[in-house]
């Protein structure tokens, strides 16, 4: 899930507009429904599950677009594979369990969470550029986990509140600039993805999708949200302090 082109590029940078993504040679089977086309290798286990994946992905697309106030488009391509080794071997992407390349989602057929996460990436890639400020991968991973809300069954706020309660939650300024993936590699015991998800989830719930999309698209935070970074971070931390942590 960590291999993703920055979603804040303008819509016109996508390799496709109204057409399906370019075919992968092995994936000649196709099931189309609504906004989604699922591609699979004929005779594969993933192919047997393609109708179910298509229906599930269609629900995902509608749910994600509703949450982010995006208009669904009929060009969502999902390539499914029997398992992670097959995905890596066919796509040549090592070290990933699934990915979005801006034109299609590539996932194991039986991992619903990975499919949803990557679909958020794909759809959020279409958020138009609204300003000149850059946003790093903290925000692209954050919006994916914010929309998921529960990652491996645990709410993203619970993860951030856990670090907050132990006084080890990183300062926002260290996460939102520079190479977020490098930061995560340097701090393997800290779940930066869910911290990012918590922050973006807070933004969505507090300021609304349209204002958050302006911020993610490059508009300065004060202009997009009406408050400075210190105030926004203070409000987020206050929400974490008030979060009722399950004892488990």
C-alpha positions in Angstrom: 0.0 0.0 0.0 3.0 2.3 0.1 3.6 2.6 -3.6 1.5 5.4 -4.9 2.0 8.5 -7.1 1.1 11.7 -5.3 -2.6 12.1 -5.6 -2.6 15.9 -5.7 -1.5 16.2 -9.3 -4.0 17.8 -11.6 -6.7 15.5 -13.1 -5.2 16.0 -16.6 -2.0 14.2 -15.6 -3.9 10.9 -15.5 -2.9 8.5 -18.2 -6.6 7.9 -19.1 -9.7 10.0 -19.1 -12.9 8.1 -20.0 -11.3 4.9 -21.1 -10.3 1.8 -19.1 -6.6 1.5 -18.0 -4.2 -0.1 -20.5 -4.5 -3.9 -20.3 -2.0 -6.1 -18.6 -1.2 -9.0 -20.9 -2.2 -11.7 -18.5 -5.5 -10.1 -17.5 -7.8 -10.6 -20.4 -10.9 -11.4 -18.4 -13.2 -8.6 -17.5 -16.3 -8.0 -15.4 -17.9 -4.5 -15.8 -20.6 -3.1 -13.5 -21.5 0.5 -12.9 -18.3 2.6 -12.4 -16.0 -0.4 -12.1 -14.2 -2.8 -14.5 -12.5 -5.7 -12.8 -9.7 -7.4 -14.8 -8.4 -10.9 -14.1 -6.4 -13.7 -15.5 -8.7 -16.4 -17.0 -8.6 -19.6 -15.0 -7.3 -18.0 -11.9 -8.8 -18.1 -8.4 -9.1 -14.3 -8.6 -11.1 -14.8 -11.8 -13.6 -17.0 -9.9 -14.1 -14.1 -7.4 -14.3 -11.4 -10.0 -18.1 -10.9 -9.9 -18.0 -10.5 -6.1 -15.0 -8.1 -6.3 -16.8 -6.0 -8.9 -19.9 -5.6 -6.8 -17.9 -4.8 -3.7 -15.7 -2.3 -5.6 -18.7 -0.6 -7.0 -20.0 -0.1 -3.4 -16.6 1.1 -2.3 -16.5 3.7 -5.1 -19.9 5.1 -4.2 -19.0 5.2 -0.5 -15.7 6.8 -1.0 -17.1 9.4 -3.4 -19.9 10.2 -1.0 -17.4 10.6 1.9 -15.1 12.9 -0.2 -17.9 14.6 -2.1 -16.5 13.5 -5.4 -18.5 12.7 -8.6 -18.1 9.0 -9.5 -16.7 8.4 -13.0 -17.2 5.2 -15.1 -13.5 4.4 -15.5 -12.4 2.7 -12.3 -10.2 -0.2 -13.2 -9.4 -2.9 -10.6 -6.8 -5.6 -11.4 -7.1 -8.7 -9.2 -4.5 -11.3 -8.4 -4.5 -14.7 -6.6 -2.2 -13.4 -3.9 0.6 -11.0 -3.1 3.4 -13.0 -4.7 1.4 -13.3 -8.0 0.7 -9.5 -7.9 4.4 -8.7 -7.4 5.6 -11.2 -10.1 3.1 -10.0 -12.7 3.4 -6.3 -12.1 7.1 -6.2 -11.2 6.4 -4.3 -8.0 8.3 -5.8 -5.2 7.6 -5.1 -1.5 4.0 -4.1 -2.0 0.7 -5.8 -1.0 -1.3 -3.7 -3.5 -0.9 -0.3 -5.2 -2.6 2.3 -7.4 -0.7 3.8 -10.3 -3.1 6.7 -10.9 -4.9 4.8 -13.7 -5.8 1.5 -12.0 -5.8 -0.4 -8.7 -3.9 -3.6 -8.4 -4.8 -5.8 -5.4 -5.2 -9.5 -4.2 -8.7 -10.5 -4.9 -9.5 -11.4 -1.3 -8.2 -8.3 0.6 -11.1 -5.9 1.0 -9.2 -3.4 3.1 -6.3 -3.1 0.6 -8.8 -2.7 -2.2 -10.6 0.1 -0.4 -7.4 1.8 0.6 -6.1 1.8 -3.0 -9.4 2.9 -4.4 -9.3 6.0 -2.2 -5.8 6.7 -3.6 -7.1 6.3 -7.2 -10.2 8.5 -6.6 -8.4 11.1 -4.5 -5.8 11.4 -7.4 -8.6 13.3 -9.2 -8.8 16.1 -6.6 -7.9 19.1 -8.7 -4.9 21.4 -7.9 -6.2 24.5 -6.0 -2.9 26.2 -5.1 0.9 26.1 -5.3 1.7 24.5 -1.9 3.0 20.9 -2.1 1.5 18.1 0.0 3.7 15.1 0.9 2.7 11.4 1.2 1.5 12.0 4.8 -1.7 13.4 3.2 -2.1 10.7 0.5 -1.8 7.9 3.0 -3.8 10.0 5.5 -6.8 10.4 3.3 -6.8 6.7 2.5 -6.9 5.6 6.1 -9.2 8.5 7.1 -11.8 7.2 4.7 -11.3 3.6 5.9 -11.6 4.9 9.5 -11.0 1.4 11.0 -7.7 -0.2 9.9 -7.3 -3.8 10.9 -10.4 -3.3 13.0 -8.9 -0.4 15.1 -10.1 3.2 14.7 -7.3 5.6 13.5 -8.0 8.0 16.4 -7.4 5.1 18.8 -3.9 4.7 17.3 -3.1 8.4 17.5 -4.6 8.7 21.0 -2.4 5.7 22.1 0.7 7.6 21.1 -0.6 10.8 22.5 -1.3 9.2 25.9 2.3 7.9 26.1 3.7 11.3 25.0 5.3 9.9 21.9 3.0 11.3 19.2 5.2 13.1 16.7 4.7 16.8 16.2 2.7 17.6 13.1 5.4 19.7 11.6 7.8 16.7 11.4 5.2 14.7 9.4 3.7 17.1 6.8 7.0 18.1 5.1 9.7 16.1 3.4 9.7 12.4 2.6 7.0 10.8 4.7 8.0 7.3 3.6 11.6 8.0 4.7 10.3 9.2 8.0 8.2 6.0 8.4 11.2 3.8 7.5 13.2 5.6 10.2 10.5 5.1 12.8 9.3 1.5 12.1 7.7 1.2 15.6 5.4 4.2 15.0 2.3 3.8 12.8 2.6 7.0 10.8 -0.2 5.8 8.4 -2.8 5.8 11.1 -1.5 9.0 12.7 -2.0 10.6 9.2 -5.4 8.9 9.0 -6.4 10.4 12.3 -5.4 13.9 11.4 -7.1 13.9 8.0 -10.2 12.2 9.5 -10.3 15.0 12.1 -10.1 17.6 9.3 -12.9 16.0 7.3 -15.2 15.7 10.3 -14.4 19.2 11.6 -14.1 21.3 8.4 -15.9 19.3 5.7 -14.7 17.6 2.6 -14.8 20.6 0.3 -12.6 22.8 2.4 -10.2 19.9 3.1 -9.9 19.1 -0.6 -8.9 22.7 -1.2 -6.2 22.4 1.4 -5.0 19.0 0.0 -5.0 20.5 -3.5 -2.4 23.1 -2.5 -4.3 26.0 -1.0 -2.7 27.4 2.2 -4.2 26.0 5.4 -5.4 29.3 6.7 -7.2 30.1 3.5 -8.7 26.7 3.1 -9.7 26.0 6.7 -9.9 29.5 8.2 -7.4 28.7 11.0 -3.6 28.5 11.3 -1.7 25.3 11.7 -1.1 25.7 15.5 -4.8 26.1 16.1 -5.8 23.2 13.9 -3.2 20.9 15.6 -4.3 22.0 19.0 -7.9 21.1 18.1 -6.8 17.7 16.8 -4.9 17.0 20.0 -7.9 18.0 22.0 -10.0 15.6 20.1 -7.5 12.8 20.8 -7.5 13.7 24.5 -11.2 13.4 24.6 -11.3 10.1 22.6 -12.6 7.2 24.7 -10.0 4.6 24.3 -11.3 1.0 24.4 -9.4 -0.9 27.2 -8.3 -3.6 24.7 
